[in-house]
Amino acid sequence: MQKTTHTLQDTAFNALLIHYKTASLRTSGLWLLFANLCFTLFLFGRHHFQLLLDPVSKVAIPATIFDKLSLIIIVFFIIALSLVRYIRGMLPAMALAFVTGLYWAVVFHVMVSNDTQQQLVFPLFCMLIFTALIALYPSTPILYSFTAPLWLSLFVHLVFLRTTIPILEVAAMIIASGLFESGRIMLNRWFVLSVRRECDNALLVSKLDDLAHNDPLTGVANRRQLDSQLEQLIAQTELQGGTLSLIMIDVDFFKKYNDHYGHQAGDSCLISIADCFKHVVRQPTDLVARYGGEEFVVLLPNAGTQDAEVVASRIKQSVEKAAIPHALSQVSQTVTVSQGIMQWAPGMTSLELLKRADSALYQAKHAGRNGYCVGE
Ligand SMILES: Nc1nc2c(ncn2[C@@H]2O[C@H](COP(=O)(O)OP(=O)(O)OP(=O)(O)O)[C@@H](O)[C@H]2O)c(=O)[nH]1
């Protein structure tokens, strides 16, 4: 039982985690693509910045292949920005992240190969990976799809394409990697923890709601829910017209049952009887409630006396079919119930309706039990 509850809790938690991951990645993915577009625009505009900042030297940054493809790249980012909300599933998201990361890896390669632009690479690399970290930390596979080509291109360049390995730059890259990975783990833990808290709170609220509205033994509605539902139904029927009936049910010779079989068996008997009631009413409009002790009430909206009598006879049959042995009953060898039916009439309060149903039940008891009487 406890294992089942744990599995249900885990399932709820996993569903919530996926929901929040998707929602968060959808928003932050947009932001990341926008940041990428800004970085790209900066790169394409850097010739003009350079000339603006240093007009005397007139040293222009040489154009690369990317400057020639600038329009295509900007259009790619704009399309990706407008498509991001339609992305469903992990693979397409990873593919988009990978293509974007690959684009930057190639950009870096071109920049590193071009001597005058090398100083831009490391700051741009750091900005990109930390921007990606902020946006994509809820999903490690998507984050790594984006950053893996970047790490790889820088690593290959530092280690294989240089004549001597630049120790300082390698050290800076290792520090950046350490900060990135520890930051990712920390942010991810906070994310999972906050979703876990949210899930626990939701479960707690649902448990409290259950306790506030349902009877803990039988699981049917409790007196509080019955009272509020009855008031609502009376107000509704008064306003819109229509019919409303109520059946009050009492288990026959239940004191004797308890005395003979014990209180625990009495509890099990009440659970089985409540199950019988639940199975014979219309769902979800009718309401089965525990009125108190071994008394139950069935509320039947849009039902007149005749409909209620049909339900009462179904209840009788269902309880008989359950065949719960009752050695001390004077009317049967199994547990039986007596029922009082009352139809609501205009002007009748909920208290009056319950009182009249109770009188009808009293009549049914006097008439020999294991049956029902209709109140007036
Ligand atoms: N096991 C159990 N017994 C309960 C519970 N609530 C009430 N009872 C018992 O139900 C019995 C009700 O007894 P009575 O009101 O005398 O009614 P009865 O014995 O059914 O007699 P009749 O209604 O005349 O047929 C009492 O013994 C209560 O202790 C419960 O939650 N569990």
The ligand as an SDF file (V2000), in Angstrom:
LIG
                    3D

 32 34  0  0  0  0  0  0  0  0999 V2000
  -17.9470   -0.2960   13.8630 N   0  0  0  0  0  0  0  0  0  0  0  0
  -18.5060    0.9110   13.8940 C   0  0  0  0  0  0  0  0  0  0  0  0
  -19.6360    1.0930   14.5480 N   0  0  0  0  0  0  0  0  0  0  0  0
  -20.2170    2.2890   14.5830 C   0  0  0  0  0  0  0  0  0  0  0  0
  -19.6380    3.3670   13.9070 C   0  0  0  0  0  0  0  0  0  0  0  0
  -20.4620    4.4450   14.0960 N   0  0  0  0  0  0  0  0  0  0  0  0
  -21.4840    4.0320   14.8600 C   0  0  0  0  0  0  0  0  0  0  0  0
  -21.3610    2.7280   15.1690 N   0  0  0  0  0  0  0  0  0  0  0  0
  -22.2070    1.8740   15.9740 C   0  0  0  0  0  0  0  0  0  0  0  0
  -23.4820    1.7090   15.3350 O   0  0  0  0  0  0  0  0  0  0  0  0
  -24.3920    1.3170   16.3400 C   0  0  0  0  0  0  0  0  0  0  0  0
  -25.7180    1.9630   16.0890 C   0  0  0  0  0  0  0  0  0  0  0  0
  -26.6550    1.3950   16.9580 O   0  0  0  0  0  0  0  0  0  0  0  0
  -28.1490    1.8310   17.0380 P   0  0  0  0  0  0  0  0  0  0  0  0
  -28.2940    3.3050   16.8020 O   0  0  0  0  0  0  0  0  0  0  0  0
  -28.7400    1.3040   18.3030 O   0  0  0  0  0  0  0  0  0  0  0  0
  -28.8380    1.1750   15.8080 O   0  0  0  0  0  0  0  0  0  0  0  0
  -29.0150   -0.3660   15.4000 P   0  0  0  0  0  0  0  0  0  0  0  0
  -28.3230   -1.2850   16.3220 O   0  0  0  0  0  0  0  0  0  0  0  0
  -28.6370   -0.4570   13.9750 O   0  0  0  0  0  0  0  0  0  0  0  0
  -30.5490   -0.5900   15.5190 O   0  0  0  0  0  0  0  0  0  0  0  0
  -31.6170   -0.2480   14.4670 P   0  0  0  0  0  0  0  0  0  0  0  0
  -31.2140    1.0230   13.7710 O   0  0  0  0  0  0  0  0  0  0  0  0
  -32.8970   -0.0820   15.2390 O   0  0  0  0  0  0  0  0  0  0  0  0
  -31.6930   -1.3890   13.5180 O   0  0  0  0  0  0  0  0  0  0  0  0
  -23.7630    1.6950   17.6890 C   0  0  0  0  0  0  0  0  0  0  0  0
  -23.4000    0.5340   18.3830 O   0  0  0  0  0  0  0  0  0  0  0  0
  -22.5230    2.4830   17.3160 C   0  0  0  0  0  0  0  0  0  0  0  0
  -21.4460    2.2520   18.2190 O   0  0  0  0  0  0  0  0  0  0  0  0
  -18.4270    3.1580   13.2090 C   0  0  0  0  0  0  0  0  0  0  0  0
  -17.8480    4.0390   12.6040 O   0  0  0  0  0  0  0  0  0  0  0  0
  -17.8980    1.9100   13.2320 N   0  0  0  0  0  0  0  0  0  0  0  0
  1  2  1  0
  2  3  2  0
  2 32  1  0
  3  4  1  0
  4  5  2  0
  4  8  1  0
  5  6  1  0
  5 30  1  0
  6  7  2  0
  7  8  1  0
  8  9  1  0
  9 10  1  0
  9 28  1  0
 10 11  1  0
 11 12  1  0
 11 26  1  0
 12 13  1  0
 13 14  1  0
 14 15  2  0
 14 16  1  0
 14 17  1  0
 17 18  1  0
 18 19  2  0
 18 20  1  0
 18 21  1  0
 21 22  1  0
 22 23  2  0
 22 24  1  0
 22 25  1  0
 26 27  1  0
 26 28  1  0
 28 29  1  0
 30 31  2  0
 30 32  1  0
M  END
$$$$
